[in-house]
Amino acid sequence: MNKPSNFRYRKSLIALLAFSAIFLAGCSGSLFGDSSWPGISANEDNIYLAFNQFVYSIDTTSGTERWRFPLEPERGVTFFAPPLPTEDGLLIVGGYDGVVYGLDIETGAERWRFEVGGDIIVGAPVISDELVLVPSANGMLYAFETATRKLVWQFEAREALWSSPLVTEDVIFLSSMDHYIYAINPANGKLLWEKDLGEAIVDTPFLQDDTLLVGTFGNQVLALNVRGGAERWSFDTENWVWGTPSVRDGSVFFGDIAGNLYSASLDRGRGQKIDQLDGTITASPLLNGGWAYFLTESGTIYAKKASNNSPEWQVPLGGALYSTPIVQGNSLFVGVTDHPENLLLVKLQAETGNRIWSFTPRQ
């Protein structure tokens, strides 16, 4: 596969550096404009998409818009992180305005809001028992009750939080721009242990058995022991690792922003570069059944089978692909940004890449 041109690579890297600098400077969400990308999530009947001034509910079968929130653009209110559907009929989404919104999942009507200190929310909220956990760019992880909106506890990292925490039964794992991985008690928010990985971490860790996998801006993927954070191995990459590593059959898959795709063994970290894709990789690999999906900033989605490193198919969607897609049954849903036709979401047949429908918001 052809290596991307130096010009394209420099352009992608400059864009990512600019995006990073805005976050690191702690600037307000109004500076982001269209530099963000759609955050998507799903339940059985609908895809939920958060981007710029709206949150959308989209019918999975037809691709039609069911509702949007708010009905009209509101000054200072923009969205980025994937919304969180809950079992009690809510869709929870954080905004650049530092507000968490609880929306009626059927109608999009606002039920409540919870303010988290006035800074932007980049990572998606997650559920831990009866609590909603919300990471903020002010370095705080907030835990509050949905029923009462009562703040139960908060945990303060040293710098900005970009990603969702990883929740297990007895530990919350939190990555931060301050170079640390934190292990937190979910009952009270107290620190269990912390580990300095030397460079910024912008995505959620991945847990496989008793091994925690983390990609960093130090051009590495590291494997840590979940009990105490001791390093088991590290794997060097050519450039930043933005997304979350993924695991299948004892192998770890990940990409870097130079477009390199890698595979390493879970037990010892031995591996190699397995492909060169056509642009920057920020999305986490999606492994589903016998398939693996990889996306690039250049707008191409690659589908590989477990038995073959060469793509079974690859489809240029146009625009830029930054975030991990969603699989439902035989369908693949991909969020798109900067598309010439302004589409935000594409539904593909998962085994062939054939397009089923595209979603472009009405004006």
C-alpha positions as CSV (number, residue, x, y, z in Angstrom):
1,M,0.0,0.0,0.0
2,N,1.4,3.4,-0.9
3,K,2.7,5.6,1.9
4,P,0.9,9.0,2.2
5,S,2.8,11.9,0.7
6,N,5.0,14.0,3.0
7,F,2.6,17.0,2.3
8,R,-0.5,15.0,3.4
9,Y,1.3,13.7,6.5
10,R,2.5,17.2,7.5
11,K,-0.9,18.6,6.9
12,S,-2.5,15.9,9.1
13,L,0.1,16.3,11.8
14,I,-0.3,20.1,11.9
15,A,-4.0,19.7,12.2
16,L,-3.7,17.3,15.1
17,L,-1.1,19.5,16.8
18,A,-3.3,22.5,16.5
19,F,-6.3,20.5,17.9
20,S,-4.1,19.3,20.8
21,A,-2.8,22.8,21.5
22,I,-6.3,24.2,21.9
23,F,-7.1,21.6,24.5
24,L,-3.9,21.9,26.3
25,A,-4.3,25.7,26.5
26,G,-7.7,25.1,28.1
27,C,-9.5,27.4,25.7
28,S,-13.3,27.6,25.4
29,G,-15.3,25.3,23.1
30,S,-16.1,28.3,20.8
31,L,-12.7,28.0,19.3
32,F,-13.2,24.5,18.0
33,G,-15.6,25.2,15.1
34,D,-15.6,22.2,12.7
35,S,-12.3,20.8,14.0
36,S,-14.2,18.2,16.1
37,W,-15.8,15.0,14.7
38,P,-19.1,13.3,15.2
39,G,-19.5,11.2,18.4
40,I,-21.8,8.2,17.8
41,S,-23.6,5.6,19.9
42,A,-26.5,3.3,19.4
43,N,-29.3,1.2,20.7
44,E,-31.4,-1.3,18.8
45,D,-33.5,1.1,16.8
46,N,-31.5,4.4,16.7
47,I,-28.1,5.9,16.2
48,Y,-27.3,8.9,18.3
49,L,-24.9,11.4,16.9
50,A,-23.4,14.5,18.6
51,F,-21.7,17.1,16.5
52,N,-21.3,20.9,16.6
53,Q,-24.6,22.5,17.6
54,F,-26.9,19.5,17.7
55,V,-27.5,16.0,19.1
56,Y,-29.4,13.8,16.6
57,S,-31.5,10.6,16.9
58,I,-31.4,8.8,13.5
59,D,-33.4,5.7,12.5
60,T,-31.0,2.8,11.9
61,T,-33.2,1.3,9.1
62,S,-33.9,4.4,7.0
63,G,-31.3,6.9,8.0
64,T,-34.0,9.6,8.7
65,E,-33.8,12.1,11.5
66,R,-36.2,11.4,14.3
67,W,-35.4,14.4,16.5
68,R,-32.6,16.8,17.3
69,F,-31.6,18.7,20.4
70,P,-31.8,21.7,20.7
71,L,-34.5,22.5,18.1
72,E,-32.6,25.6,17.1
73,P,-28.9,26.4,17.6
74,E,-28.1,28.0,21.0
75,R,-25.2,30.3,21.5
76,G,-22.3,28.6,23.2
77,V,-23.8,25.1,23.1
78,T,-21.9,22.6,20.9
79,F,-21.3,18.8,21.2
80,F,-18.6,16.3,20.6
81,A,-18.6,13.2,22.7
82,P,-20.8,10.1,22.0
83,P,-24.1,10.3,23.8
84,L,-24.9,7.7,26.4
85,P,-28.2,5.8,26.1
86,T,-29.5,4.4,29.4
87,E,-31.9,1.7,30.4
88,D,-34.3,4.3,32.1
89,G,-35.0,6.2,28.9
90,L,-32.4,8.8,29.0
91,L,-29.7,10.0,26.5
92,I,-26.9,11.6,28.5
93,V,-24.5,13.9,26.6
94,G,-21.8,16.4,27.6
95,G,-21.3,19.7,25.9
96,Y,-18.4,22.1,25.2
97,D,-20.3,24.5,27.6
98,G,-19.5,22.3,30.6
99,V,-23.0,21.0,31.0
100,V,-24.2,17.4,31.0
101,Y,-27.7,17.1,29.4
102,G,-30.2,14.4,30.2
103,L,-32.5,14.0,27.2
104,D,-35.7,12.0,26.7
105,I,-34.4,9.2,24.5
106,E,-37.8,9.1,22.5
107,T,-38.4,12.8,21.9
108,G,-35.1,14.6,22.6
109,A,-36.8,16.8,25.2
110,E,-34.5,18.0,27.9
111,R,-35.3,16.4,31.3
112,W,-32.4,17.9,33.3
113,R,-28.9,19.4,33.2
114,F,-25.9,19.1,35.4
115,E,-23.1,21.7,35.3
116,V,-19.5,20.4,35.9
117,G,-17.6,23.6,36.4
118,G,-17.8,25.5,33.2
119,D,-15.1,23.6,31.2
120,I,-15.5,21.6,28.0
121,I,-16.5,17.9,28.1
122,V,-14.6,15.9,25.5
123,G,-14.9,12.3,26.8
124,A,-18.2,10.5,26.7
125,P,-20.0,9.9,30.1
126,V,-20.3,6.3,31.4
127,I,-22.4,4.5,34.0
128,S,-20.9,3.0,37.2
129,D,-23.7,1.3,39.2
130,E,-26.1,4.2,40.0
131,L,-23.6,6.9,39.1
132,V,-22.8,8.8,35.9
133,L,-19.1,9.5,35.4
134,V,-18.2,12.6,33.4
135,P,-14.6,13.5,32.5
136,S,-13.9,17.2,31.9
137,A,-11.1,19.2,30.4
138,N,-10.6,20.9,33.7
139,G,-9.0,17.6,35.0
140,M,-12.0,16.6,37.1
141,L,-13.9,13.3,36.9
142,Y,-17.4,13.9,38.3
143,A,-19.7,11.2,39.7
144,F,-23.3,12.1,40.2
145,E,-26.7,10.4,40.6
146,T,-29.0,10.6,37.6
147,A,-32.2,10.7,39.8
148,T,-31.1,13.6,42.0
149,R,-28.2,15.1,40.1
150,K,-26.4,15.0,43.5
151,L,-22.6,15.1,43.2
152,V,-21.4,12.0,45.1
153,W,-17.7,12.4,44.6
154,Q,-15.1,13.9,42.3
155,F,-11.6,13.0,41.4
156,E,-9.0,15.5,40.3
157,A,-6.2,14.6,37.9
158,R,-3.2,16.9,37.2
159,E,-4.3,17.9,33.7
160,A,-7.1,17.7,31.2
161,L,-9.2,14.5,30.7
162,W,-10.1,13.8,27.1
163,S,-11.4,10.3,27.3
164,S,-14.1,8.2,29.0
165,P,-13.0,6.2,32.1
166,L,-12.9,2.5,31.9
167,V,-15.3,1.0,34.5
168,T,-14.9,-2.4,36.0
169,E,-16.6,-4.0,38.9
170,D,-14.1,-2.8,41.5
171,V,-11.8,-0.3,39.8
172,I,-12.2,2.8,37.5
173,F,-9.2,3.3,35.2
174,L,-8.7,6.9,34.0
175,S,-6.2,8.2,31.5
176,S,-5.1,11.8,31.4
177,M,-3.2,14.4,29.4
178,D,-0.9,14.7,32.5
179,H,0.8,11.4,31.5
180,Y,-0.8,9.4,34.2
181,I,-3.1,6.4,34.4
182,Y,-5.2,6.5,37.6
183,A,-6.9,3.5,39.3
184,I,-9.9,4.8,41.3
185,N,-12.3,3.3,43.9
186,P,-15.7,3.5,42.3
187,A,-17.5,3.7,45.6
188,N,-15.8,6.9,46.9
189,G,-13.5,8.2,44.1
190,K,-10.3,7.6,46.2
191,L,-7.1,6.9,44.4
192,L,-5.9,3.3,44.5
193,W,-2.8,3.7,42.5
194,E,-1.3,5.9,39.7
195,K,1.3,5.4,37.1
196,D,3.3,8.0,35.1
197,L,3.7,6.8,31.5
198,G,5.9,9.8,30.5
199,E,3.6,11.3,27.8
200,A,0.0,12.4,27.3
201,I,-2.8,9.7,27.0
202,V,-5.8,10.8,25.1
203,D,-8.0,7.7,24.8
204,T,-9.5,5.1,27.1
205,P,-7.3,2.1,28.2
206,F,-8.3,-1.4,27.2
207,L,-8.5,-4.2,29.7
208,Q,-7.8,-7.8,28.8
209,D,-7.8,-10.3,31.7
210,D,-5.3,-8.7,34.2
211,T,-3.5,-6.5,31.6
212,L,-4.2,-2.8,31.0
213,L,-3.2,-1.6,27.5
214,V,-2.6,2.1,26.9
215,G,-1.4,4.1,23.9
216,T,0.6,7.3,24.4
217,F,1.9,10.4,22.7
218,G,5.3,9.0,23.6
219,N,5.1,6.8,20.5
220,Q,4.4,3.7,22.6
221,V,1.8,1.1,23.6
222,L,2.3,-0.2,27.1
223,A,0.9,-3.2,29.0
224,L,0.4,-2.7,32.7
225,N,-0.6,-5.0,35.5
226,V,-4.0,-3.9,36.7
227,R,-2.9,-4.5,40.3
228,G,-0.5,-1.6,40.9
229,G,0.3,-0.6,37.4
230,A,3.7,-2.3,37.0
231,E,4.9,-2.3,33.4
232,R,4.8,-5.7,31.7
233,W,6.1,-4.6,28.3
234,S,6.2,-1.6,25.9
235,F,6.0,-1.5,22.1
236,D,7.6,1.4,20.2
237,T,5.7,3.0,17.3
238,E,6.8,5.6,14.7
239,N,4.5,8.3,16.1
240,W,1.7,9.1,18.5
241,V,-0.8,6.5,19.4
242,W,-4.1,8.2,19.7
243,G,-6.7,5.5,19.9
244,T,-7.4,2.6,22.3
245,P,-5.6,-0.7,21.4
246,S,-7.9,-3.7,20.7
247,V,-7.3,-7.4,21.3
248,R,-8.2,-10.6,19.5
249,D,-6.9,-14.1,19.9
250,G,-3.9,-13.0,22.0
251,S,-2.9,-10.2,19.6
252,V,-3.0,-6.5,20.2
253,F,-3.9,-4.2,17.3
254,F,-3.2,-0.4,17.2
255,G,-2.3,2.4,14.8
256,D,-0.4,5.7,15.0
257,I,-0.9,9.1,13.4
258,A,1.7,8.4,10.7
259,G,-0.7,5.8,9.3
260,N,1.1,2.7,10.5
261,L,-0.8,-0.3,11.7
262,Y,0.7,-2.7,14.2
263,S,0.1,-6.1,15.8
264,A,1.9,-7.3,19.0
265,S,1.4,-10.4,21.2
266,L,-0.6,-9.7,24.4
267,D,1.7,-11.8,26.6
268,R,5.1,-10.4,25.7
269,G,4.6,-7.4,23.4
270,R,6.6,-8.8,20.5
271,G,5.2,-7.7,17.2
272,Q,5.6,-5.8,14.0
273,K,4.2,-3.2,11.6
274,I,1.6,-5.0,9.5
275,D,0.4,-2.3,7.1
276,Q,0.7,1.3,6.0
277,L,-2.6,3.0,5.5
278,D,-3.4,6.1,3.5
279,G,-3.5,8.6,6.3
280,T,-3.4,9.5,10.0
281,I,-5.1,6.9,12.4
282,T,-6.8,8.3,15.4
283,A,-9.8,5.9,15.6
284,S,-9.4,2.8,17.7
285,P,-9.5,-0.5,15.7
286,L,-12.9,-2.1,15.7
287,L,-12.8,-5.9,16.0
288,N,-16.1,-7.7,15.4
289,G,-16.3,-11.4,14.9
290,G,-13.8,-12.4,12.2
291,W,-13.5,-8.8,11.0
292,A,-11.3,-5.9,11.8
293,Y,-12.0,-2.3,10.7
294,F,-9.5,0.5,10.5
295,L,-10.2,4.2,9.6
296,T,-8.0,7.0,8.5
297,E,-8.1,10.8,8.5
298,S,-7.9,10.6,4.7
299,G,-11.5,9.2,4.6
300,T,-10.9,5.5,3.9
301,I,-12.2,2.6,5.9
302,Y,-10.3,-0.7,5.6
303,A,-11.9,-4.1,6.5
304,K,-9.6,-7.1,7.1
305,K,-10.3,-10.7,8.1
306,A,-8.5,-12.3,11.0
307,S,-6.7,-14.8,8.7
308,N,-5.3,-12.2,6.3
309,N,-3.5,-8.9,6.8
310,S,-4.5,-7.6,3.4
311,P,-7.8,-5.7,3.2
312,E,-10.9,-7.7,2.1
313,W,-12.2,-4.4,1.0
314,Q,-11.5,-0.7,1.4
315,V,-13.9,2.2,0.8
316,P,-13.1,5.9,0.4
317,L,-16.0,7.8,2.1
318,G,-14.6,11.3,1.5
319,G,-14.2,13.8,4.3
320,A,-12.2,12.6,7.3
321,L,-12.7,9.7,9.7
322,Y,-11.4,10.2,13.2
323,S,-13.6,8.1,15.5
324,T,-14.3,4.4,16.0
325,P,-17.4,3.1,14.1
326,I,-20.2,1.0,15.4
327,V,-21.3,-2.5,14.3
328,Q,-24.9,-3.6,14.6
329,G,-25.7,-7.0,13.1
330,N,-24.5,-6.9,9.5
331,S,-24.3,-3.1,9.4
332,L,-21.4,-0.7,10.1
333,F,-22.1,2.9,11.1
334,V,-19.3,5.5,10.4
335,G,-19.1,9.1,11.6
336,V,-17.7,11.5,9.0
337,T,-16.5,15.1,9.2
338,D,-15.4,17.7,6.7
339,H,-17.3,16.0,3.9
340,P,-17.9,18.0,0.7
341,E,-21.6,17.1,0.8
342,N,-21.9,17.8,4.5
343,L,-22.9,14.2,5.4
344,L,-22.2,13.1,9.0
345,L,-23.0,9.4,9.1
346,V,-22.8,6.5,6.7
347,K,-24.3,3.1,7.0
348,L,-22.4,0.3,5.2
349,Q,-22.8,-3.4,4.7
350,A,-20.2,-4.8,7.2
351,E,-18.9,-7.6,5.0
352,T,-18.8,-5.8,1.6
353,G,-18.5,-2.1,2.4
354,N,-21.5,-1.3,0.2
355,R,-23.2,1.9,1.2
356,I,-26.8,1.5,2.5
357,W,-27.6,5.1,3.3
358,S,-26.0,8.4,4.3
359,F,-27.2,11.0,6.8
360,T,-27.0,14.7,6.1
361,P,-28.7,17.0,8.6
362,R,-31.5,19.2,7.1
363,Q,-30.9,22.9,7.2
